[in-house]
């Protein structure tokens, strides 16, 4: 029964997407789409290299890392307009990448309490600092956090 519901939902979504593709696009909507595409392209160009390096180091296999990063960017592209409207698009993108890398390493993503999520962010900041030798500003940019939040994430990295 749920399989038929899923199929029906997919058909409805496909029909809605087809209708939207064939619907006339007003100039303002077209401009918004171009702006979103430009923003996505710029974001991808700026973040692809550190994302791939992170995935490669964590996964240990370059080809798998490339597939994981491609999958993360595909997921990001599908939801880009909504993500772009969020308070922190780069933070959302990092979470998507992190979840894909976790799945590839056998550590499936899970809903975690805020305190544990902060620990994950701390671990990622340390990883980017120690393994990838990124500057503090670049770490903040890649993680999608304010640079002012980084000092509280990094002070204990080298002591751990």
N, C-alpha and C positions, 0 to 999 in steps of 0.2 A: 504494500500500500504506500509506504513512504517512498519507494522507488518511483511509483507513478506520479506522486506529488513532486518529487525532485525533477522528473522529466517535464512535468507541466510547467514548473517554475522556470526551468531552462528555456523552454519554448516561449514562454511569456517574455522573459528577459531578451531573448534573441529577437522576437518580434518588435519589442520596444526599441531595441538598438537599431534595427533595420528602419523602423519608422523615423527615428531621430536622424539617422544618416540621410534619409531622403527628404526630410522636412527642410523648408527654406531656412537658411541661417541669416539672421539680420547682421548688418555690418558691426554692430556693437558686440554681438556674441562671437562673431568671427575674430574680431580684434582680441577679445578676452581669451579665446582659444589659442591664438598665435602667441599672446603674452605668456600663457601658461606653458606652452610648448617651449618657448624660448627660455623660460625660467627652469624648466625640467632639464633641458639640454645643458644649460650652464651648470646646474647642480650636478648632473651626471659627470660632466667633464672635470669638475673640481673635486669630486669625491670618489671617482672610480678607482684611481690608483691606490689611495690608502685603504679603501674597502677591499680591494683585491689583495693587497699585501697582508692585511689583517686576516682575511679568510685563508690565504695560503699558509701563513704561520700557524694558525689554529688547526687547520685541517691537515696540513702536511703534504697535500697533493695539489699541484698547480691546476691541472685540468678540472678537478672537482671544485676547487675554489672558483675558477672562472664560471663554471655552471651555477654555483651557488650565488655569486655576485650578479650574474645575469638574471637569475630567478628573482633575487631581491629587487633589482631595478625594474623588472617587469611588473612585479607587484606594486612597486612604487608608482610606476607610470599609469597603471590602471586607476589608481586612486589619487593621482597627483593633484587634481583640482581641489579635492576635499582636503588633502594634506597641506597644500599651499595655503589654505584658509585657516589652518590650525595655528596655535600660538607658537609652535616650534617645529617647523617642517624637518629640519635637520635631525632633531631628536627622534621624531617619528621614523625617519629613514634609518637612523642608526638602530633603532629597536627592530625594525624589519630585517635589516642585515643580520643583526645579532641572533635573531630567531632562526634565520635560515642557516647560519653557521652552526648554531647549537644542534639543529636537526641533522646536519651533515656529520657532526661529530658524535651523534648518538645521545646527545643531551637535549631531548626535546624541550622546547620552550614551555614554560609553565607560568601560570598567574602567580606572582610573588607579592608578598607584602611590600609596602613602600620602603621599609628599612632594608629589606633584602635587595630590592631594586637599586637602592643607593649603593649597596655593597657591590653589586654587579657593575654599576657605573664606575665605582672606585677601581675595581679590578681592571676594567677596560681602560681607564685613564692610565693606570700603571703600565699596562701592556703596551699601549701606544707610546708611552714615555720611554720605557726600558727596552722593549723589543724593536720598536720601529723608529725610535729616536726622533719623534716629532716634537716640535716646539710646543710650549704651553698654549700659545694662541691657536696653533693648528689643531691640537688635541681638542680644545674647546669647540672649534669650528666643526671638526669631524663628529664629535659626540653630540653636537647640537645644544651645548650649554653656554651660559654666559661665562666669559673669561674670569669674571670675579668669583664664580663658583668653583673654579678649578683648584685654587690653593688648598681648599679643605679636602679635596679628593686626592691630591698628590703627596702631601707631606710625609707620609709613612711608606711610600712605595719602595724606596731603596732599603728600608729597614725590615721589610717582610721577607 
